Amino acid sequence: MDTPKVFESEYRFCLLLWDNEPIKSGDLAKLCAKKLDWKKSTTYTVIKRLTERGVIRSENSVVTSLVSKEEVQCAESRDFIDRTFGGSLPGFIAAFTSKQQLSPAEIAEIRRMIDSYGSNEADEGA
Amino acid sequence: METLFLKILGMSLEASAVVSAVLILRLLFRHVPKWLHCLMWALVAVKLLCPIVPESPVSLMPSQNFVEQRISESTAAPASDAPSESVPNVQADTTDMNRSEPLAPSHDIRQFGQTTESKPSWETIGSRVWLAGMSLLALYAAAAYLAMKRKLAEAVPAEVDGRKMYLCDRIDSAFVCGIVRPKIYLPCGMSEENRRQVVAHEQAHLRRCDHITKALAFGLAVVYWFNPAVWVAYILYCRDIELACDESVMRGKGTAERRAYSLALLECATQRSGFCIHNALPVGFGELAVKTRVANVLRRRTAKIWVIVLALLAVAVTGVALLTRSAAYPVVASESLDRAIAEQTFAYDRVSMSDLLGDRRYFYAAVSDFVGRSDVECYGEGHKIYGMKENKDGTLEVYAKCSAFGYGFRDGHLVINTGYSQVPTLIRFEKDDEGNYIFLSREEPKDGAAYVQSMRELFPRSIADRMLDATRDLDAACHNQEAAELSEQSKRYAEAYLQKIGREAEIGDYLDFDFKTLSDCGISDEVANELLELYGEYGMYVGNFERIENGTRYVYHLIWNDDGNNIGNGTVTFMKTRYDDGEEIEKISYQVKGNHFHLIYSNTPETTHEAIK
């Protein structure tokens, strides 16, 4: 059977669960609030989602895990992402950089710029 | 709402000019650190944010922008021909952001060339379109923000370089989110090195408060969405911010660091995640191509100090020139105008015209002779011109505050006995062929409850506001300073008068000197009032004053001699003497004891005043 994929945030959630199970969902929510800065609604959403995926079980508001730490595969990032607004950032957010479409030639050129930097005198001064 | 829209329209126009100036500045100062460019954009922000524009003589902006001009042209009342009537200048207050009182129902905006009420005017249509556009954009932004918040709900805290940030597996770029409690969000799966560089960049954003200014800039772009210049400014500002952060992080860093940072830029921009976001354009809205940013990081520019100083100066000069506006009613002062104002002030107060028409070399002395009140033998005036307006028909309107004072001798000083101070006055003149000012009319606002309203009717809005401001408590110092200035102006007349009559004396307001009444000296109020009633012509102050009667100068004395015990017992003497030789014309003395007084001396036969019980 395929071990279910668990994403970074869910993985951290599971870590908490493995250390504290079995645990009442209410207490789990409080724990997530403390350790992960999660709102209660967020915790319940994750519980629901992971239950559907068969990673955890929630019965009579007591949560237990169905897979162990060794068994789980932590996927780095999701295959899906909200395509709302093209996934681009709102205009008022200050970011590092956006994803840009660069041809292999452009990428190579930039790499060259970086690699050759510092080796010639022209880089110094105005 | 229409007034707000029109105000926004006007400000938008002015802002376009500022944007153009900033574009030129950025071009002129290409090679300065990027934070200077961000500073230049601040000028645009100030212009877009501030509805109140101070007046300045060095401004390059007109006193009214295009929108305001159109408004005042279409709602200005026709010029009145009757000089004595107050012109009901009901200028619809469309530039109304400064109003403190609620709009009176009668001050509705006049419709531009529309007489029927069924057709909506262009301002109404315009304001609705503006609101609609703004709401749409705001909605879009709010939705984007909410979607973002949803994505970030499951972010987990992590510590990088001792600072708390959040890892989120549903985002693909790092950014700062939140204004009050900003948090740095990082995507998962970043290499240690990249993470370091990215966090440094985001921290630079926080240090520079970009999370606030960028949101503010966006907000302004939403409000002024109809103005392409504002969007240009916004886009360029966003780019300048990124470069400024890059420079901030890279300040003082060496080759290795710069290479690492550039690599992080490249990798983060091209990171092939499963969900590679397909941008329609190679570069996103408001963003710079990676190549440009890398090139900027790899170019180690040492900015010369003098260039930076010059740039700062240029920003300051541009700010003053474009963020202020010219005076709406520039004052062209001239001596002949001042004389014309003074002349009609005296005429208004019924000074003898024959004195005015005398030798102009002794203008001040000539007009200072006053025929009228008996306690005034000399007259002075002062005025401060707040603004002037030349009308197309050649008449000149002067908006001034006028003071006028009547002086008389008291205890040997030349003292103000009567007058008025700082009265807002509208004076109309006509100019003849030789450039002399011919007086047409003079008006003052009504007193009491109708004062503010009639001020607004009489004077242009900005002038009325300035005049009213000066009398509010907020500006008491300014008001007093003005009073002192006008008082000083008035003194010239008094000085000239003293010279003319060949006397020396101190000039001043009666407050400058210490005058006592009989009650102040300890006499019972009953006695003091009774004596005042009987000898009113001697005034209420102990001491003397002078009066000219039929060409002869007389001195009226009110003398109090305490009998030494300071309990209000003593003698009161009323004496009238001739100034030139001191001859006693009249002298009456009373003995005062407690609540009684009785006559003890009199050299006039008709004294019949009796003691009261």
HADDOCK unambig.tbl for C-alpha pairs under 7 A between the chains (distance, minus, plus):
assign (segid A and resid 8 and name CA) (segid B and resid 169 and name CA) 6.16 0.50 0.50
assign (segid A and resid 9 and name CA) (segid B and resid 154 and name CA) 6.14 0.50 0.50
assign (segid A and resid 9 and name CA) (segid B and resid 155 and name CA) 6.24 0.50 0.50
assign (segid A and resid 9 and name CA) (segid B and resid 156 and name CA) 5.93 0.50 0.50
assign (segid A and resid 9 and name CA) (segid B and resid 168 and name CA) 6.96 0.50 0.50
assign (segid A and resid 9 and name CA) (segid B and resid 169 and name CA) 6.73 0.50 0.50
assign (segid A and resid 36 and name CA) (segid B and resid 156 and name CA) 5.27 0.50 0.50
assign (segid A and resid 36 and name CA) (segid B and resid 157 and name CA) 5.90 0.50 0.50
assign (segid A and resid 38 and name CA) (segid B and resid 153 and name CA) 6.87 0.50 0.50
assign (segid A and resid 38 and name CA) (segid B and resid 154 and name CA) 6.71 0.50 0.50
assign (segid A and resid 42 and name CA) (segid B and resid 153 and name CA) 6.32 0.50 0.50
assign (segid A and resid 42 and name CA) (segid B and resid 154 and name CA) 6.57 0.50 0.50
assign (segid A and resid 76 and name CA) (segid B and resid 188 and name CA) 6.58 0.50 0.50
assign (segid A and resid 76 and name CA) (segid B and resid 189 and name CA) 5.91 0.50 0.50
assign (segid A and resid 77 and name CA) (segid B and resid 169 and name CA) 5.56 0.50 0.50
assign (segid A and resid 77 and name CA) (segid B and resid 188 and name CA) 6.70 0.50 0.50
assign (segid A and resid 78 and name CA) (segid B and resid 169 and name CA) 6.97 0.50 0.50
assign (segid A and resid 79 and name CA) (segid B and resid 274 and name CA) 5.37 0.50 0.50
assign (segid A and resid 79 and name CA) (segid B and resid 275 and name CA) 6.13 0.50 0.50
assign (segid A and resid 80 and name CA) (segid B and resid 275 and name CA) 6.27 0.50 0.50
assign (segid A and resid 81 and name CA) (segid B and resid 170 and name CA) 6.39 0.50 0.50
assign (segid A and resid 81 and name CA) (segid B and resid 275 and name CA) 6.54 0.50 0.50
assign (segid A and resid 87 and name CA) (segid B and resid 277 and name CA) 6.60 0.50 0.50
assign (segid A and resid 90 and name CA) (segid B and resid 141 and name CA) 6.87 0.50 0.50
assign (segid A and resid 90 and name CA) (segid B and resid 144 and name CA) 6.04 0.50 0.50
assign (segid A and resid 90 and name CA) (segid B and resid 145 and name CA) 6.93 0.50 0.50
assign (segid A and resid 91 and name CA) (segid B and resid 218 and name CA) 6.78 0.50 0.50
assign (segid A and resid 92 and name CA) (segid B and resid 214 and name CA) 5.46 0.50 0.50
assign (segid A and resid 92 and name CA) (segid B and resid 215 and name CA) 4.49 0.50 0.50
assign (segid A and resid 92 and name CA) (segid B and resid 218 and name CA) 5.70 0.50 0.50
assign (segid A and resid 93 and name CA) (segid B and resid 175 and name CA) 6.86 0.50 0.50
assign (segid A and resid 93 and name CA) (segid B and resid 176 and name CA) 6.49 0.50 0.50
assign (segid A and resid 93 and name CA) (segid B and resid 177 and name CA) 6.38 0.50 0.50
assign (segid A and resid 93 and name CA) (segid B and resid 211 and name CA) 6.66 0.50 0.50
assign (segid A and resid 94 and name CA) (segid B and resid 175 and name CA) 5.66 0.50 0.50
assign (segid A and resid 94 and name CA) (segid B and resid 176 and name CA) 5.64 0.50 0.50
assign (segid A and resid 94 and name CA) (segid B and resid 210 and name CA) 6.76 0.50 0.50
assign (segid A and resid 94 and name CA) (segid B and resid 211 and name CA) 5.81 0.50 0.50
assign (segid A and resid 95 and name CA) (segid B and resid 174 and name CA) 5.76 0.50 0.50
assign (segid A and resid 95 and name CA) (segid B and resid 175 and name CA) 3.89 0.50 0.50
assign (segid A and resid 95 and name CA) (segid B and resid 176 and name CA) 6.29 0.50 0.50
assign (segid A and resid 95 and name CA) (segid B and resid 202 and name CA) 6.98 0.50 0.50
assign (segid A and resid 96 and name CA) (segid B and resid 174 and name CA) 5.76 0.50 0.50
assign (segid A and resid 96 and name CA) (segid B and resid 175 and name CA) 6.08 0.50 0.50
assign (segid A and resid 96 and name CA) (segid B and resid 198 and name CA) 6.40 0.50 0.50
assign (segid A and resid 96 and name CA) (segid B and resid 201 and name CA) 6.59 0.50 0.50
assign (segid A and resid 96 and name CA) (segid B and resid 202 and name CA) 6.67 0.50 0.50
assign (segid A and resid 97 and name CA) (segid B and resid 173 and name CA) 6.80 0.50 0.50
assign (segid A and resid 97 and name CA) (segid B and resid 268 and name CA) 6.99 0.50 0.50
assign (segid A and resid 97 and name CA) (segid B and resid 269 and name CA) 6.21 0.50 0.50
assign (segid A and resid 98 and name CA) (segid B and resid 173 and name CA) 6.43 0.50 0.50
assign (segid A and resid 98 and name CA) (segid B and resid 269 and name CA) 5.77 0.50 0.50
assign (segid A and resid 99 and name CA) (segid B and resid 269 and name CA) 4.34 0.50 0.50
assign (segid A and resid 99 and name CA) (segid B and resid 270 and name CA) 5.93 0.50 0.50
assign (segid A and resid 99 and name CA) (segid B and resid 277 and name CA) 6.72 0.50 0.50
assign (segid A and resid 100 and name CA) (segid B and resid 269 and name CA) 5.44 0.50 0.50
assign (segid A and resid 100 and name CA) (segid B and resid 270 and name CA) 6.20 0.50 0.50
assign (segid A and resid 100 and name CA) (segid B and resid 282 and name CA) 5.59 0.50 0.50
assign (segid A and resid 100 and name CA) (segid B and resid 283 and name CA) 5.84 0.50 0.50
assign (segid A and resid 101 and name CA) (segid B and resid 282 and name CA) 5.02 0.50 0.50
assign (segid A and resid 110 and name CA) (segid B and resid 291 and name CA) 6.33 0.50 0.50
assign (segid A and resid 114 and name CA) (segid B and resid 259 and name CA) 5.69 0.50 0.50
assign (segid A and resid 114 and name CA) (segid B and resid 262 and name CA) 6.80 0.50 0.50
assign (segid A and resid 117 and name CA) (segid B and resid 298 and name CA) 6.79 0.50 0.50
assign (segid A and resid 118 and name CA) (segid B and resid 255 and name CA) 5.82 0.50 0.50
assign (segid A and resid 123 and name CA) (segid B and resid 299 and name CA) 5.82 0.50 0.50
assign (segid A and resid 123 and name CA) (segid B and resid 300 and name CA) 6.22 0.50 0.50
assign (segid A and resid 124 and name CA) (segid B and resid 300 and name CA) 5.60 0.50 0.50
assign (segid A and resid 125 and name CA) (segid B and resid 300 and name CA) 6.03 0.50 0.50
assign (segid A and resid 125 and name CA) (segid B and resid 301 and name CA) 5.30 0.50 0.50
assign (segid A and resid 125 and name CA) (segid B and resid 302 and name CA) 5.70 0.50 0.50
assign (segid A and resid 126 and name CA) (segid B and resid 300 and name CA) 6.74 0.50 0.50
assign (segid A and resid 126 and name CA) (segid B and resid 301 and name CA) 4.29 0.50 0.50
assign (segid A and resid 126 and name CA) (segid B and resid 302 and name CA) 5.52 0.50 0.50
